[in-house]
Amino acid sequence: MEAIERIIKRIQEDADWKIKEYQQKAQREIEKIRRAEEGKWKREREKLISSGKREAETIKQMYISKAHLDGKKMLMNAREKVIEDIIEEMLSKFKEYGNYDAYLEESLEAAQGVLGGEFNVVCMKDDIPRIKEISSKLGLNITVMEGDVEYGGILAVSKDSLKKVDYTARAFIERNIGDIRKRIYVKLFGEEHA
């Protein structure tokens, strides 16, 4: 019986040795797979980090650009508001700039050149005496009437009402708006961009 026990013991030892060998081999394979997967994971992680950094930088630059453009837009809007306020101030004080009587005389002469010697003039109530005086000096046969002429100047209309020329303060500003805006920009902002 002892021989059988030795055989069984020997088989048991061989089996234990084979199991141990397979376990070690399996452990080496597992470690090899783990290292390979860890390497893949590290490379993938690095790619994701790099991609994330690029994307973050792109987003950052996009926000910086947007903020820059928004700032420029706000500056342009603020400048535009200042210009509009100055133009409104110019209109409200139109009669105070330069020689208003000379402007009325030039306007009546220009209207005469377009409409002839007889036409109607619409103006502000307080300008009626001035215009009558200037027209008699120029030898014009005009009818002067009060009308809705904001800020000053004249609106000249032919007797048959078919032709009209506008020499009101607002029309003067509109005709010269490019030069006016340029002058304001240069004076206030040191630039010629209007």
C-alpha positions in Angstrom: 0.0 0.0 0.0 2.8 2.2 0.6 3.7 2.1 -3.1 0.2 3.4 -4.0 0.5 6.1 -1.4 3.9 7.1 -2.8 2.4 7.2 -6.3 -0.5 9.2 -5.1 1.8 11.5 -3.3 4.0 11.8 -6.3 1.0 12.6 -8.5 -0.2 15.1 -5.9 3.3 16.8 -5.9 3.4 16.8 -9.8 -0.2 18.3 -9.8 0.7 20.9 -7.2 3.9 21.8 -9.1 1.9 22.0 -12.4 -0.8 24.2 -10.7 1.9 26.4 -9.3 3.6 26.6 -12.7 0.2 27.5 -14.4 -0.5 30.1 -11.7 2.9 31.7 -12.2 2.4 31.7 -16.0 -1.1 33.1 -15.6 0.2 35.7 -13.2 3.0 36.7 -15.7 0.4 36.9 -18.5 -1.9 39.0 -16.3 1.0 41.3 -15.4 2.0 41.6 -19.1 -1.7 42.4 -20.1 -1.9 44.9 -17.2 1.3 46.7 -18.3 0.1 46.8 -21.9 -3.3 48.2 -20.9 -1.7 50.6 -18.5 0.5 51.9 -21.3 -2.5 52.3 -23.6 -4.4 54.1 -20.8 -1.4 56.4 -20.2 -1.1 57.2 -23.9 -4.9 57.8 -24.2 -4.8 59.9 -21.1 -2.0 62.0 -22.5 -3.9 62.4 -25.8 -7.0 63.5 -23.9 -5.1 65.9 -21.7 -3.3 67.4 -24.8 -6.6 67.6 -26.7 -8.3 69.1 -23.6 -5.6 71.7 -23.3 -5.9 72.6 -27.0 -9.6 72.9 -26.7 -9.4 74.9 -23.5 -6.9 77.3 -25.2 -9.2 77.6 -28.3 -12.1 78.4 -26.0 -10.0 80.9 -24.0 -8.9 82.6 -27.2 -12.5 82.6 -28.5 -13.7 84.3 -25.3 -10.8 86.8 -25.4 -11.6 87.7 -29.0 -15.3 88.0 -28.1 -14.5 90.3 -25.2 -12.2 92.3 -27.4 -14.9 92.7 -30.0 -17.5 93.5 -27.4 -15.2 96.1 -25.9 -14.6 97.7 -29.3 -18.4 97.7 -30.0 -19.1 99.3 -26.6 -16.4 101.9 -27.4 -17.8 102.6 -30.8 -21.4 102.9 -29.4 -20.2 105.3 -26.7 -18.4 107.4 -29.3 -21.4 107.3 -31.5 -23.6 108.5 -28.6 -21.1 111.3 -27.9 -21.2 112.4 -31.6 -25.1 112.2 -31.6 -25.2 114.3 -28.5 -22.8 116.9 -30.0 -24.8 117.1 -33.2 -28.0 117.6 -31.2 -26.2 120.3 -29.3 -25.1 121.9 -32.5 -28.7 121.8 -33.8 -30.1 123.4 -30.6 -27.5 126.2 -30.8 -27.5 126.5 -34.6 -28.3 130.2 -34.4 -25.3 130.8 -32.1 -22.7 129.3 -34.4 -21.0 131.6 -36.8 -23.0 134.4 -38.4 -26.6 133.2 -38.6 -27.8 136.3 -40.6 -25.1 135.5 -43.2 -26.3 131.9 -43.4 -29.9 133.1 -44.0 -28.7 135.5 -46.7 -26.7 132.7 -48.4 -29.7 130.4 -48.2 -32.0 133.0 -49.7 -29.6 133.6 -52.5 -29.2 129.9 -53.2 -33.0 129.5 -53.1 -33.3 132.4 -55.6 -30.8 130.6 -57.9 -33.1 127.5 -57.9 -36.5 129.0 -57.7 -36.2 132.4 -59.2 -37.1 135.8 -57.7 -40.5 134.8 -56.3 -41.0 132.0 -53.8 -42.4 131.3 -50.4 -40.3 130.9 -47.3 -41.2 128.9 -44.2 -39.2 129.7 -41.1 -39.3 130.0 -37.3 -41.5 132.9 -36.0 -38.6 134.8 -34.5 -36.7 134.7 -37.9 -39.5 136.4 -39.9 -38.3 140.0 -39.4 -34.7 139.0 -40.3 -35.7 137.2 -43.4 -38.0 140.1 -44.6 -35.1 142.5 -44.0 -32.6 140.3 -45.9 -35.0 139.6 -48.8 -35.8 143.3 -49.3 -32.0 144.0 -49.3 -31.7 141.3 -52.0 -34.7 142.6 -53.9 -36.6 139.3 -53.6 -40.4 139.1 -53.9 -41.1 136.4 -51.3 -43.8 135.5 -48.9 -42.5 134.7 -45.5 -44.6 132.5 -43.1 -44.1 130.8 -39.8 -43.8 127.0 -39.9 -42.4 124.0 -38.3 -38.7 124.7 -38.9 -36.9 123.2 -36.0 -33.6 124.9 -34.9 -33.6 127.6 -37.6 -32.9 128.2 -41.3 -35.4 128.3 -44.1 -37.5 126.1 -46.3 -38.1 127.7 -49.7 -41.0 126.6 -51.9 -41.8 127.7 -55.4 -45.1 129.7 -55.8 -46.7 126.7 -57.6 -45.4 124.4 -54.8 -43.7 122.0 -57.2 -40.1 122.8 -56.2 -38.7 122.9 -52.7 -35.2 123.6 -51.3 -34.3 122.9 -47.8 -31.9 125.2 -46.0 -33.0 124.4 -42.5 -30.5 123.7 -39.7 -31.1 120.0 -39.8 -30.7 119.9 -43.6 -27.4 121.8 -43.3 -26.1 119.3 -40.7 -27.2 116.4 -42.9 -25.5 117.8 -46.0 -22.2 118.2 -44.0 -22.5 115.2 -41.6 -19.4 113.5 -43.0 -17.1 116.5 -42.4 -18.8 117.3 -39.0 -18.3 113.7 -37.8 -14.7 113.7 -39.0 -14.0 117.0 -37.1 -15.6 115.7 -33.9 -13.6 112.5 -34.1 -10.4 114.3 -34.6 -11.1 116.8 -31.8 -12.3 114.3 -29.2 -10.6 111.0 -30.1 -7.6 112.1 -32.2 -8.7 109.8 -35.0 -10.4 110.4 -38.4 -12.7 107.4 -38.2 -16.3 108.6 -38.2 
